[in-house]
């Protein structure tokens, strides 16, 4: 986590964009999803939501999402912040062969708010709320995703009268400061989950087979990563992204997401080569440019 000078309020919310909301039903839905998703869904009825990844055969990250126990018996809802509904639906339907599985895109019918700050879980639990809720991944600390039919947005916002509404830049700053990768911006089809530090939150090594599972098991037992997503702090303004990072005349990484700081400079997340990168030396945005970007230690 990167330290910033940002102040926080106890009651905050963000009009969180949801790029994909899919409803999956059918007799084979549970077994199908368990065989595709990287995390274990067997405890979903108790947990309410599970975060994980959708990989290809080589173990590369195609998408991330939450899988939620839907309000209907036997239904599963899949929510993603950044992955488009079309690409996520295509990833699922590519592997539906003879299964009784139906995937519906209901993204346009629903929307959501992100509740942030100490006490938001208790506030939400005080009275029945329309829609579904689950702990999110937009920022560190206590936060809750609340999704509901788009027709209920005015009523939902009325319940938050007096709360501080956060803008997109602030939420992006908090996500990057917390070291939370965005899929596919920070970790995508050319990357392994471990390169983004996603294994602890997304990979189950006990659930059994899923697409990409053999690669994950092999890396866990004998593999060594050659790249890693690193938190950075830089001088100046955010460059056009993605941006190559140079050190000693050699490209050693790529800045993938970044946001300006109110106090000047920027913070970001970059995929950096562990083979050619020299940790003690700063990075530059050009081959012979000024070295003004520094990998920062993760602190709480």
QUIKAZI-V79747 format. One record per pair of residues at least 24 apart in sequence whose ideal C-beta (glycine too) atoms are under 8 Angstrom apart, sorted by the first residue. I is the first residue (numbers start at 1). J is the second residue. D is the distance in Angstrom with one decimal. If there is no record, write none. Layout:
# QUIKAZI-V79747
I/J/D ; I/J/D
This chain:
# QUIKAZI-V79747
1/140/6.1 ; 1/177/6.2 ; 1/178/5.4 ; 1/179/5.8 ; 1/298/5.9 ; 1/299/6.1 ; 1/300/5.7 ; 2/176/7.2 ; 2/177/4.5 ; 2/178/8.0 ; 2/179/7.2 ; 2/231/5.2 ; 2/233/6.8 ; 2/267/5.2 ; 2/296/5.8 ; 2/298/7.7 ; 2/299/7.6 ; 3/177/7.6 ; 3/299/6.1 ; 4/173/6.8 ; 4/177/5.3 ; 4/261/6.3 ; 4/263/8.0 ; 4/267/7.0 ; 5/261/7.7 ; 5/262/7.0 ; 5/263/5.4 ; 6/170/7.4 ; 6/173/6.7 ; 6/174/7.3 ; 6/177/7.7 ; 6/262/7.4 ; 8/116/7.9 ; 8/117/6.8 ; 9/117/6.4 ; 9/163/8.0 ; 9/164/4.6 ; 10/117/4.6 ; 10/118/5.7 ; 10/119/6.2 ; 11/117/5.6 ; 11/119/7.6 ; 11/120/7.5 ; 11/123/7.9 ; 11/160/7.8 ; 11/162/7.2 ; 11/163/4.4 ; 11/164/6.6 ; 12/115/7.5 ; 12/116/4.3 ; 12/117/5.2 ; 12/163/6.1 ; 12/164/4.7 ; 12/165/7.5 ; 12/166/5.4 ; 13/113/5.2 ; 13/114/6.3 ; 13/115/5.3 ; 13/116/6.6 ; 13/160/5.2 ; 13/163/5.2 ; 13/164/7.6 ; 13/165/5.9 ; 13/166/6.9 ; 14/113/6.9 ; 14/114/4.2 ; 14/116/6.7 ; 14/138/7.0 ; 14/165/7.1 ; 14/166/4.4 ; 14/167/7.9 ; 14/168/7.8 ; 14/170/7.9 ; 14/171/5.1 ; 15/111/8.0 ; 15/113/6.1 ; 15/114/8.0 ; 15/165/7.2 ; 16/81/7.3 ; 16/112/5.1 ; 16/113/6.2 ; 16/114/4.1 ; 16/136/7.7 ; 16/138/6.6 ; 16/145/6.7 ; 16/171/7.8 ; 17/81/7.0 ; 17/168/8.0 ; 18/79/6.2 ; 18/80/7.4 ; 18/81/6.8 ; 18/107/6.6 ; 18/110/7.1 ; 18/111/6.7 ; 18/112/5.3 ; 18/147/6.7 ; 19/80/5.6 ; 19/81/6.2 ; 19/82/5.4 ; 19/83/5.8 ; 19/84/5.5 ; 19/85/6.6 ; 19/107/7.3 ; 20/65/7.0 ; 20/78/7.0 ; 20/79/6.9 ; 20/80/4.2 ; 20/83/5.5 ; 20/84/6.2 ; 20/85/3.9 ; 20/88/4.7 ; 20/89/7.7 ; 20/105/7.7 ; 20/107/5.8 ; 21/77/6.7 ; 21/78/7.2 ; 21/79/5.5 ; 21/85/7.0 ; 21/105/7.5 ; 21/106/5.4 ; 21/107/4.5 ; 21/109/7.9 ; 21/110/5.2 ; 21/147/7.1 ; 22/77/7.1 ; 22/78/4.3 ; 22/85/6.5 ; 22/88/6.4 ; 22/89/5.9 ; 22/92/7.3 ; 22/103/5.7 ; 22/104/6.6 ; 22/105/5.9 ; 22/106/7.1 ; 22/107/7.7 ; 23/70/6.4 ; 23/75/6.0 ; 23/76/7.5 ; 23/77/5.6 ; 23/78/7.9 ; 23/103/7.6 ; 23/104/4.6 ; 23/106/5.4 ; 24/75/7.1 ; 24/76/4.5 ; 24/77/7.6 ; 24/78/6.4 ; 24/92/7.2 ; 24/101/6.4 ; 24/102/7.1 ; 24/103/5.4 ; 24/104/7.8 ; 25/72/7.4 ; 25/74/6.4 ; 25/75/5.0 ; 25/76/7.6 ; 25/101/7.7 ; 25/102/5.1 ; 25/104/7.6 ; 26/99/7.1 ; 26/100/4.3 ; 26/101/4.3 ; 26/102/4.9 ; 27/100/4.1 ; 28/99/4.1 ; 28/100/4.6 ; 28/101/5.3 ; 29/74/6.7 ; 29/75/7.6 ; 29/76/5.8 ; 29/100/7.8 ; 29/101/5.3 ; 29/102/7.8 ; 30/74/7.6 ; 30/76/7.3 ; 31/99/7.9 ; 32/95/7.8 ; 32/96/6.9 ; 32/99/5.0 ; 32/101/4.8 ; 33/67/6.5 ; 33/76/5.9 ; 34/207/7.1 ; 34/208/7.7 ; 34/210/7.3 ; 35/209/6.4 ; 35/210/5.6 ; 35/211/7.4 ; 36/92/6.9 ; 36/95/6.2 ; 36/210/5.9 ; 36/211/5.6 ; 37/67/6.3 ; 37/210/6.2 ; 38/193/7.2 ; 38/202/5.3 ; 38/203/5.2 ; 38/204/6.8 ; 38/210/6.0 ; 38/212/7.0 ; 38/213/7.8 ; 38/216/7.3 ; 39/67/7.9 ; 39/202/5.7 ; 39/203/6.9 ; 39/204/5.1 ; 39/207/7.4 ; 40/204/4.2 ; 40/206/7.1 ; 40/207/4.0 ; 41/67/5.9 ; 41/76/7.9 ; 42/207/7.3 ; 44/68/7.8 ; 44/69/5.1 ; 44/76/7.7 ; 45/69/5.6 ; 48/133/8.0 ; 48/134/5.6 ; 49/134/3.4 ; 49/135/7.2 ; 51/137/6.4 ; 51/201/6.0 ; 51/202/6.3 ; 52/202/4.6 ; 52/203/7.6 ; 52/204/7.9 ; 53/183/7.6 ; 53/193/5.9 ; 53/198/6.8 ; 53/202/4.8 ; 53/203/7.6 ; 54/88/7.2 ; 54/91/5.2 ; 54/92/7.7 ; 54/211/7.8 ; 55/193/7.5 ; 55/210/7.7 ; 55/211/5.7 ; 55/212/3.2 ; 55/215/7.7 ; 55/216/7.8 ; 56/189/7.2 ; 56/211/7.1 ; 56/212/6.4 ; 57/211/6.5 ; 57/212/6.5 ; 57/215/7.9 ; 58/212/7.2 ; 58/215/6.2 ; 59/192/5.7 ; 59/193/7.4 ; 59/212/4.2 ; 59/214/7.9 ; 59/215/3.1 ; 59/216/5.7 ; 59/219/7.3 ; 60/188/7.9 ; 60/189/5.4 ; 60/190/6.4 ; 60/191/6.3 ; 60/192/6.4 ; 60/212/7.7 ; 61/183/6.0 ; 61/184/7.1 ; 61/187/5.1 ; 61/188/6.0 ; 61/189/6.7 ; 61/191/5.6 ; 61/192/7.2 ; 61/193/6.0 ; 61/196/7.5 ; 61/198/7.6 ; 62/87/7.7 ; 62/91/5.4 ; 62/184/7.9 ; 62/189/5.8 ; 63/87/6.7 ; 63/88/5.1 ; 63/91/5.8 ; 63/183/6.4 ; 63/184/7.4 ; 64/183/4.0 ; 64/187/8.0 ; 64/198/7.8 ; 64/202/7.1 ; 66/134/6.0 ; 66/145/7.7 ; 68/132/5.9 ; 68/134/6.0 ; 70/132/7.9 ; 71/132/6.9 ; 77/132/7.1 ; 79/145/7.5 ; 79/147/6.7 ; 80/183/7.8 ; 81/137/7.6 ; 81/138/7.1 ; 81/182/7.2 ; 82/182/5.4 ; 82/183/6.1 ; 82/184/6.9 ; 82/185/6.6 ; 83/183/6.2 ; 83/184/6.7 ; 95/211/7.0 ; 108/150/7.5 ; 109/149/6.3 ; 109/150/6.1 ; 110/147/5.6 ; 110/148/6.7 ; 110/149/5.9 ; 110/150/6.0 ; 111/147/7.1 ; 111/148/7.0 ; 111/149/7.9 ; 111/150/4.7 ; 111/153/5.6 ; 112/145/6.0 ; 112/146/5.9 ; 112/147/3.9 ; 112/148/7.0 ; 113/145/8.0 ; 113/146/5.1 ; 113/156/6.1 ; 113/157/7.4 ; 113/160/7.2 ; 114/138/5.5 ; 114/139/7.9 ; 114/143/6.2 ; 114/144/7.3 ; 114/145/5.8 ; 114/146/7.5 ; 114/171/7.4 ; 115/143/6.4 ; 115/144/4.5 ; 115/145/7.9 ; 115/146/6.1 ; 115/160/7.9 ; 116/141/7.3 ; 116/142/7.5 ; 116/143/4.7 ; 116/166/6.9 ; 117/141/7.4 ; 117/142/6.4 ; 117/143/7.7 ; 118/142/5.5 ; 120/144/5.2 ; 129/159/8.0 ; 130/155/7.6 ; 130/156/7.4 ; 131/156/7.9 ; 137/180/5.7 ; 137/201/7.9 ; 138/171/5.7 ; 138/174/7.1 ; 138/175/5.7 ; 138/180/7.4 ; 139/171/6.7 ; 139/174/4.1 ; 139/175/6.0 ; 139/178/5.8 ; 139/180/7.5 ; 140/174/7.2 ; 140/177/7.6 ; 140/178/3.8 ; 140/180/7.6 ; 169/259/6.2 ; 169/260/7.9 ; 172/257/7.5 ; 172/259/4.8 ; 173/259/4.7 ; 173/261/7.3 ; 173/267/7.2 ; 176/231/7.5 ; 176/257/6.1 ; 176/258/7.1 ; 176/259/5.8 ; 176/267/5.3 ; 176/268/6.2 ; 176/269/5.8 ; 177/267/6.1 ; 179/231/5.5 ; 179/269/7.1 ; 179/298/6.2 ; 181/229/5.9 ; 181/269/6.5 ; 182/257/6.1 ; 185/256/5.9 ; 185/257/5.2 ; 186/229/6.1 ; 186/256/4.8 ; 186/257/5.5 ; 186/269/5.2 ; 186/271/7.6 ; 187/229/6.8 ; 191/227/7.7 ; 191/271/7.0 ; 192/219/7.0 ; 192/225/7.1 ; 194/219/6.3 ; 194/225/5.4 ; 195/225/5.7 ; 195/227/5.0 ; 195/228/5.9 ; 195/229/6.2 ; 195/271/6.7 ; 196/229/4.6 ; 197/228/7.4 ; 197/229/6.1 ; 225/274/6.7 ; 226/273/6.7 ; 226/274/5.7 ; 226/275/5.6 ; 227/271/5.5 ; 227/272/6.6 ; 227/273/5.6 ; 227/274/6.2 ; 228/271/7.5 ; 228/272/6.1 ; 228/274/5.7 ; 229/256/7.8 ; 229/269/5.5 ; 229/270/7.1 ; 229/271/5.6 ; 229/272/7.6 ; 230/269/7.2 ; 230/270/5.6 ; 230/271/7.8 ; 230/272/4.7 ; 230/295/4.9 ; 231/267/7.0 ; 231/268/7.6 ; 231/269/6.2 ; 231/295/7.0 ; 231/296/5.3 ; 231/298/6.4 ; 232/258/7.6 ; 232/267/6.7 ; 232/268/4.8 ; 232/269/7.1 ; 232/270/5.3 ; 232/283/7.5 ; 232/293/5.5 ; 232/294/6.7 ; 232/295/5.8 ; 232/296/6.7 ; 233/265/6.4 ; 233/266/7.4 ; 233/267/5.4 ; 233/268/8.0 ; 233/293/7.4 ; 233/294/5.4 ; 233/296/5.0 ; 234/258/7.4 ; 234/265/5.9 ; 234/266/5.1 ; 234/267/7.7 ; 234/268/6.8 ; 234/292/5.9 ; 234/293/4.0 ; 234/294/7.2 ; 235/264/7.9 ; 235/265/5.2 ; 235/292/4.0 ; 235/293/7.5 ; 236/265/6.9 ; 236/266/7.4 ; 236/292/6.5 ; 237/266/6.7 ; 238/266/4.8 ; 238/268/7.3 ; 239/285/5.5 ; 243/285/5.7 ; 244/285/7.3 ; 245/270/5.9 ; 245/272/7.0 ; 245/283/4.5 ; 245/284/7.2 ; 245/285/7.0 ; 245/293/6.7 ; 246/283/6.6 ; 246/284/4.7 ; 246/285/7.2 ; 246/286/6.4 ; 246/287/5.3 ; 246/289/6.9 ; 247/276/7.6 ; 247/277/6.4 ; 247/278/6.1 ; 247/281/5.8 ; 247/282/7.8 ; 247/283/5.4 ; 247/284/7.0 ; 247/291/7.4 ; 248/278/7.2 ; 248/281/7.3 ; 249/287/5.9 ; 249/288/7.6 ; 250/276/5.8 ; 252/276/4.9 ; 252/277/4.3 ; 252/278/8.0 ; 252/283/7.0 ; 253/277/6.4 ; 253/283/6.8 ; 255/285/7.7 ; 255/293/7.6
